[in-house]
Amino acid sequence: MTEDTIDYFYSIRSSFTYLGAARLNAMARKYGVVIRHYPVDLGKVIEAYNSLHDPRPSDRTYAGARAYEKFPARERYTQIEYQRWSDLLGIPIQLDPKHHYGTRELPSGVVIAAQAMGLNADRLSHDVLAALWRDDRDIADKAVMRELIAGAGLNVDPETLCQTALRQETQAQLQSNTELAVERGVFGSPFYIFRDVPFLGQDRLFFLETEIARTQES
């Protein structure tokens, strides 16, 4: 019997991915489902959709929804949502971490490389997300990543994993994940796909669990 999987598309710098990561891991353990990690460059995913599906004139780059995405009130409201979910779930979060924005090649690469090596990418991915959104650490810093790898108990040399993360073939996988996300209709983070059924956002984990439970009962 083929093992069921959750295809897990996300940005390693996504706040709501962090808020859902521990619950997703617990769900996978509960139901014996494998999480297949697909770290992506979410900005490139969104740009691909804009170029493929955006009917607006090219001289109105920030018309409509794009302007809405950049609207300061939306950013303020997003922080309110962070606090609401943090309070509800009992998961601490930094509302505006100074390291929010940065490169994703190293932190995405360590998850991709760890998964390829058969290591516990579930634990590592969660720890990287928590380092940013709970502890406001610079996850693009190799020293930080080495510490997180060591703390995850992966039985691998942290420096070796960091080096593997930045190799051309690992970074090519990050690009491939990003392209696959567009092909499969992913348009946000986190995005879960179970048996071709999509679920966008950590606030949809209840529905994902319901679907997994239903399939296991049938």
N, C-alpha and C positions, 0 to 999 in steps of 0.2 A: 504493500500500500504506500502510495506516495505521500510524503509528509506535507501537510498544509503549510503555506507561507503567507506572511503579510509583507507585501512589497511596500517599503517605507521610504518615501521620497521626502527629502527635507534639506533645508539649509542648516549648516552646522552653527550658524549665527542667529537662528530663529528663536525668539522668545517663547512663542507658543509651542514650539517643538520641545523646548526645555520643560514647560509646564506639563506636557503629556508623556515625557520619556519614561519616567519611573512607572507610571501606570501601564504603559504599553508593554514594558518589560515584564511586569507582574502578570499581565493578561496572557502573554505568550507562554510563560511558565505554567500558568494555571491550566491552559488548554493544550499544552504540548505543541504549540505552533511555532514555527521558525520565523524569525524576523530577518528579512533580506534588506540590508541597508543600501540605499541609493543616495548618498550625499550629492547635492547638485549646486550649481551656481544659479541661485534663484533669479538674480538680475537678468541673466541670459535667457532663462525660461520666459520671463515676462516680456523681454524684448522680442523674443521669437514670436510670441502671441501677438504683440503689437504689430509686427511686420506682416504676419500671416492673416490676421483677422481684423485689423483696424481700418475702417473705411474712411476715417477722417483725413482731410487734406494734410499734406506733409508740412505746410506752413503753420499748422495749428497743433504743434507738437504736444502742448499741454492743455488742449481743450478737453472738456468733459471729464471722463473718469481719471485721466492722468493728472489733471489739476486737483481733483478730489484727493488722489493719493498723496499729494504733496501739501495739502492744506494743513496749517498749523493746528486747527481745531481737531483734526483727525488724530494728530500725534498726541495731543493732550488727552483725548478720549481713550486712546490706546493705553496710555499709562493708567487711567482709571480702571480699565479692564484687567491690566496686569494685577493691580491691587485686589480687585474683586476675586479673581481666580486664586491668587496667592492666599487670601484669607479663607476662601472656601476649601481649598485643598490642603492648607497647612504647609505650603511649599514656599519658602522664602525667595524673593526675587528683588533684584535691583531695578528700580523703575527707569533709570537712565544711566546705565553703566558707561563709563568713559571709554571702555574697550569694545563697545558695541560694534563699531565699524572698523573693518580691517580686512586683511587678506584671508582667504579661506583655503588656500592650497595645502598648507601644512595640516591644519586640524581635520579637513576633509580627507586628506591623503592618509592620515594615520588610521582612520576608521576603515577606509577602503582596503588598505594594506592588511590591517588586522583581520578583517573578514576573509580576505583571500588566503591568509595563513591559517585559517581555522581557529582563530583566537576569539575571545569573548567581546565581540564588537558591541553587543548590547550594553554592557557595563561601561565600556570605554566611551561610547558615544554619549551616554548619559553624563558621565563625569566631565567630559569636555564642555557640554552644554551648561552644566552646573557651574563649572569654573568661571564661565563668562557671566551667566545671568544671576547666579547666587553670590559669587565671590568677586566679581569684576576683575578677573585676571586676563592677561593678554594671551589668548590662545594661539596667536601667531608667533609667539616667542618659543623657540625650541626648548629652552630651559624649563618653561612651564609645561610643555608637552611631555618632556622626559619625566617630569615629576608625576604627571597624571598617569602616564603609562605604567610607571613603577607602582603607583598606588592601586591600579586596577588589578594587580595580581595576574598579569598575563603570561608570566614565565617567558618573557622575551627581553632581549637587551633594548632598553629605551632608545638609545642612539641608533641602533640598527633599524628599528621601526621608523624612526624619524627620517633616516636616510632613504628607506624604501618608500616612504610617503611622498617624497619629492622627486622620485625617479620619473622619467618620461612616461613609462608605461602606466604608472599609478595615476599621474595627472591626466593621461589620455582616458583612463577609466572615468575620472570626474567629468570630463567633457562628454563621454559616451552616456553617462548617467543623465546629464543635462539634456542631451538630445532625446534620449528615451523618455524622459519626463514629458517633453512636448508631444511626442508620438502617442503617449498613453493618456493624454488629456490632463496632466498635472498642471495646476495653475496657482498653487500656494503651498505653504509649509506650516505644519506637517501635512502630508497627504498619504493616506493609507489605501492600499488596494488589496482586497481579499477575494479570491475567486472571481476576479474581474469586476467586483463591486467597489466603487470608489467612496472614500470618506475624507472630507476636507476638514482639518482642524482638530485640535485636542478636545474640543467640546463635543466631538462626534464619537469619542471612544466608547461611549455607552452603546451607540448603534452598532459599532464594529463588534463589540463583545456579544451583543444580541445576535448578530449574524453568525459569528463563529459558533456560539452555543446552539443555534438552530441547525446548522449543518452537521454538528456532531450528534445531535439527537435523531437525525433522519437516517 
